[in-house]
């Protein structure tokens, strides 16, 4: 019985890792579907996850069948076999979602240390502390490598999934859709968010839902 199980697992791994599929990098503004897309490759396509979020300055040797995630600025160049998907989306919702997560982690961290004096950090509402505008501008141009830019809000549209599939060279599958919790229009800081992130949002709204940029 044990031998049969081993043979069965062996066959499964052979099917999963048959061929050298290209290394894939998921980049993005943060809180814009990067984790969702990363996990879709991991669990739907059985890509192996890199150990952590990386920076291009880490000097990684990108391996076939491995999925990587970053919120870094674009590098000077990449190997030709690497596929890159850049995720972007509504910056107001990104700010709200990031604020919630940062403060959830902060409260939990203080509790773990036996502290009850954690102060909520609201700076992200009043200033682009994550430099989303600078990061978006850096990616919103042709690079020395091909990449596909994808709007988070259109991710589950058939046309977007087809564009990702065409870029990758195989049929892409997403994990089941979950409704986003954040809605900046109903947030009590919406007017402040509009002042801080309004111009960036206008730029983002002017972009296509997906765009393949070939290297310059």
C-alpha positions as semicolon CSV with decimal commas, in nm:
position;residue;x (nm);y (nm);z (nm)
1;X;0,000;0,000;0,000
2;X;0,281;0,243;0,092
3;X;0,458;0,170;-0,236
4;X;0,137;0,247;-0,428
5;X;0,105;0,582;-0,249
6;X;0,467;0,668;-0,327
7;X;0,418;0,578;-0,693
8;X;0,101;0,788;-0,704
9;X;0,276;1,090;-0,552
10;X;0,570;1,041;-0,787
11;X;0,335;1,056;-1,084
12;X;0,174;1,371;-0,948
13;X;0,506;1,551;-0,910
14;X;0,611;1,440;-1,257
15;X;0,297;1,597;-1,404
16;X;0,339;1,915;-1,200
17;X;0,701;1,979;-1,287
18;X;0,707;1,843;-1,640
19;X;0,906;2,089;-1,849
20;X;1,080;2,408;-1,745
21;X;0,807;2,668;-1,713
22;X;0,934;3,025;-1,702
23;X;1,008;3,197;-1,371
24;X;0,734;3,449;-1,296
25;X;0,760;3,775;-1,104
26;X;0,449;3,939;-0,960
27;X;0,523;4,307;-0,896
28;X;0,281;4,578;-0,791
29;X;0,176;4,872;-0,580
30;X;0,075;4,659;-0,283
31;X;-0,279;4,562;-0,175
32;X;-0,360;4,539;-0,547
33;X;-0,396;4,165;-0,593
34;X;-0,027;4,072;-0,589
35;X;-0,080;3,806;-0,321
36;X;-0,390;3,673;-0,498
37;X;-0,211;3,635;-0,831
38;X;0,099;3,491;-0,661
39;X;-0,112;3,231;-0,480
40;X;-0,302;3,149;-0,798
41;X;0,025;3,046;-0,960
42;X;0,121;2,859;-0,645
43;X;-0,199;2,663;-0,587
44;X;-0,360;2,647;-0,932
45;X;-0,042;2,596;-1,136
46;X;0,182;2,441;-0,869
47;X;0,459;2,696;-0,901
48;X;0,707;2,687;-0,615
49;X;0,702;3,008;-0,406
50;X;1,025;3,192;-0,342
51;X;1,099;3,209;0,031
52;X;1,001;3,574;0,079
53;X;0,918;3,904;-0,088
54;X;1,237;4,007;-0,265
55;X;1,417;4,317;-0,391
56;X;1,587;4,319;-0,730
57;X;1,908;4,431;-0,559
58;X;1,914;4,089;-0,387
59;X;2,073;3,951;-0,705
60;X;1,842;3,651;-0,734
61;X;1,907;3,383;-0,992
62;X;1,550;3,334;-1,118
63;X;1,465;2,965;-1,147
64;X;1,213;2,786;-1,373
65;X;0,886;2,679;-1,206
66;X;0,930;2,938;-0,926
67;X;0,698;3,232;-0,850
68;X;0,844;3,553;-0,704
69;X;0,676;3,857;-0,549
70;X;0,802;4,213;-0,507
71;X;0,692;4,573;-0,454
72;X;1,026;4,704;-0,579
73;X;1,103;4,950;-0,857
74;X;1,176;4,797;-1,200
75;X;1,530;4,665;-1,250
76;X;1,769;4,773;-1,526
77;X;1,722;4,438;-1,700
78;X;1,600;4,079;-1,657
79;X;1,676;3,745;-1,825
80;X;1,467;3,692;-2,139
81;X;1,291;3,385;-1,998
82;X;1,143;3,571;-1,697
83;X;0,775;3,668;-1,715
84;X;0,664;3,977;-1,520
85;X;0,310;4,079;-1,423
86;X;0,275;4,426;-1,271
87;X;-0,044;4,483;-1,067
88;X;-0,193;4,828;-1,011
89;X;-0,527;4,961;-0,889
90;X;-0,717;5,227;-0,697
91;X;-0,462;5,396;-0,465
92;X;-0,724;5,513;-0,213
93;X;-0,831;5,154;-0,149
94;X;-0,463;5,055;-0,131
95;X;-0,404;5,320;0,137
96;X;-0,707;5,209;0,343
97;X;-0,618;4,841;0,316
98;X;-0,253;4,908;0,402
99;X;-0,355;5,124;0,699
100;X;-0,577;4,848;0,834
101;X;-0,311;4,580;0,796
102;X;-0,030;4,794;0,938
103;X;-0,236;4,875;1,246
104;X;-0,367;4,519;1,286
105;X;-0,007;4,400;1,292
106;X;0,090;4,683;1,528
107;X;-0,182;4,602;1,779
108;X;-0,102;4,231;1,767
109;X;0,270;4,297;1,807
110;X;0,212;4,514;2,113
111;X;-0,020;4,257;2,267
112;X;0,245;3,990;2,217
113;X;0,482;4,210;2,416
114;X;0,223;4,267;2,688
115;X;0,174;4,633;2,590
116;X;-0,158;4,821;2,566
117;X;-0,020;5,161;2,458
118;X;-0,015;5,111;2,080
119;X;-0,104;5,431;1,893
120;X;-0,275;5,405;1,553
121;X;-0,058;5,540;1,272
122;X;-0,277;5,743;1,035
123;X;0,006;5,901;0,834
124;X;-0,084;5,705;0,522
125;X;-0,412;5,901;0,492
126;X;-0,237;6,237;0,492
127;X;0,073;6,158;0,288
128;X;0,176;5,908;0,022
129;X;0,404;5,731;0,270
130;X;0,435;5,421;0,046
131;X;0,537;5,641;-0,250
132;X;0,271;5,479;-0,466
133;X;0,285;5,763;-0,716
134;X;0,661;5,731;-0,766
135;X;0,641;5,353;-0,794
136;X;0,357;5,367;-1,046
137;X;0,541;5,623;-1,261
138;X;0,853;5,406;-1,257
139;X;0,658;5,108;-1,396
140;X;0,433;5,310;-1,626
141;X;0,686;5,312;-1,908
142;X;0,880;5,078;-2,132
143;X;1,159;4,882;-1,964
144;X;1,451;4,672;-2,084
145;X;1,230;4,364;-2,048
146;X;0,876;4,264;-2,146
147;X;0,600;4,280;-1,885
148;X;0,223;4,277;-1,859
149;X;0,052;4,552;-1,656
150;X;-0,285;4,448;-1,509
151;X;-0,551;4,651;-1,329
152;X;-0,664;4,475;-1,010
153;X;-1,027;4,580;-1,052
154;X;-1,046;4,402;-1,391
155;X;-0,854;4,091;-1,290
156;X;-1,146;3,848;-1,320
157;X;-1,270;3,979;-1,655
158;X;-1,244;3,718;-1,931
159;X;-1,040;3,953;-2,149
160;X;-0,787;4,008;-1,870
161;X;-0,747;3,638;-1,794
162;X;-0,700;3,572;-2,167
163;X;-0,437;3,847;-2,189
164;X;-0,245;3,692;-1,899
165;X;-0,276;3,346;-2,058
166;X;-0,154;3,475;-2,397
167;X;0,143;3,645;-2,231
168;X;0,240;3,336;-2,031
169;X;0,182;3,084;-2,310
170;X;-0,052;2,865;-2,103
171;X;-0,409;2,892;-1,973
172;X;-0,404;3,096;-1,654
173;X;-0,642;3,010;-1,369
174;X;-0,729;3,233;-1,075
175;X;-0,829;3,134;-0,725
176;X;-1,198;3,202;-0,646
177;X;-1,286;3,571;-0,632
178;X;-1,339;3,736;-0,294
179;X;-1,506;4,072;-0,255
180;X;-1,272;4,348;-0,148
181;X;-1,342;4,480;0,202
182;X;-1,226;4,834;0,134
183;X;-1,433;5,104;-0,035
184;X;-1,275;5,447;-0,017
185;X;-1,599;5,621;-0,117
186;X;-1,762;5,507;0,210
187;X;-1,459;5,580;0,429
188;X;-1,466;5,865;0,680
189;X;-1,130;5,991;0,543
190;X;-1,242;5,993;0,178
191;X;-1,195;6,369;0,129
192;X;-0,840;6,355;0,263
193;X;-0,769;6,049;0,048
194;X;-0,892;6,234;-0,261
195;X;-0,652;6,520;-0,192
196;X;-0,352;6,293;-0,137
197;X;-0,415;6,023;-0,399
198;X;-0,655;6,191;-0,643
199;X;-0,398;6,276;-0,909
200;X;-0,252;5,927;-0,902
201;X;-0,600;5,781;-0,930
202;X;-0,666;5,993;-1,240
203;X;-0,352;5,854;-1,401
204;X;-0,454;5,499;-1,313
205;X;-0,809;5,546;-1,444
206;X;-0,667;5,663;-1,777
207;X;-0,485;5,331;-1,829
208;X;-0,609;5,019;-2,004
209;X;-0,722;4,724;-1,791
210;X;-0,418;4,539;-1,919
211;X;-0,124;4,637;-2,136
212;X;0,168;4,437;-2,268
213;X;0,481;4,648;-2,278
214;X;0,758;4,504;-2,493
215;X;1,114;4,597;-2,407
216;X;1,243;4,925;-2,543
